[in-house]
Amino acid sequence: MGTGDLEGAFRIIQEDEWSAHSMNLSSQDLNRIIAYGARLRLAQRDVGAASRLLGERGIGVDDNVNHLNVFEHVMLARVLVVRDEHGAAVSEGFKRRVQLLTWRTQP
């Protein structure tokens, strides 16, 4: 897969998603795979699919965000912004949790 190969990346993520459901992965690992799938779907401009993926895993703005799930919630914030749901994406509690954890996890 070369740089910018969205179709190749999409096939790999789909295979990972299908495989993950049949494996005994932790919820955290499965959520991470789904978040990468949502990221790819955003790159393909399929906002509905990205939103559905996160929603099906129960990733939402009222979650307790921590260092283990910050990536999933950054993806959720991106989906909400693209869907023009800025209010949900920048609600004070959600914004504060994601900013704090993003700041803490940067090298």
N, C-alpha and C positions, 0 to 999 in steps of 0.2 A: 504494500500500500504506500503510495507516494504522498507527499505533502499536498493537501488540498483535495484528496480523493474522498469526497463525501460519500459516494456510493459504496466504496470499499469499507469505509469506517462504519457506515450504516449496517452493512452485512455482518461485520464483526460484532457490533453492539447487539444486533438482533440475536445472533447465535449465543452471546453471553446471557442475554435476558432469558432466552428459552432454556439454556442449560442451567441457569441459576435456579429456576423454578423446580427443576427435577433434582437438584443437589440439596444437601442439608446445610445451606449457608445460614449464617446469622442474619437477623433482620438488618443489622447495620451494613453488612456486606451487600445484601440485596438492594438496599436503598442506595448505596453508592453506585452500583451498576445502573440502576434506574436513573439516577441523577445524570450519569454520563449519557445515557440514552436521551434524556430530556435536553441536555446541552446540544447533542447532535441534531435533534429535531428542530431546535431553535435555529441552528445554523442552516437548516434546510427550509427555514421559514414555516415550519409546521407547528405553529403555536398551540393549536388544539391538541395535537398528539403529545406535546411536551407537558401540557397542563394535565391531560388525562393520566399520563404515566405517574406523575407526582401525586395526583389525587388518589389514584388506585392504591398507592403505598401509604396513604394517610399522612403525607408530608404537608403540613399547613403552617399558617402564620402564628397559631396559638401554641405551637410545640415548644418544649423546653430545648432551646438550642444550646449545644455544647461543642467542645472541640472535636467530638467524634462525628457530628452530623452537620457541621457548618457548611460543607460543600453543597449538600442537598438543599439547604435553605438559601444559599446564594443563588442556586439555580431557580428555586421558587421565586425569589425576588426578581430575577431576570424575566421569568415568565410573566409575573404580575405587571412589570413595567411595560413589556411588549404588548400585553393585553390592555394597556392603558388603565390599569387598576392601581394607580399610584398610591391611593389612600391605604390600601392593604399592604402594599410593598413598603411603605414608609411609616406605618403605624409606629408610634414611639417605642413600644415594647419590642417589636420585631426588629426594627432598625437598630436599636441599642444593642440587642443581643448579637446580631450578625456583625455589626461594626466592632464590638468588643472582641468577639472571637476571631474575626478576620485579622484584627490588629495583633492579637496574641499569637496567631499561628504563622505570621510572616517572619521570614528569616532575618 
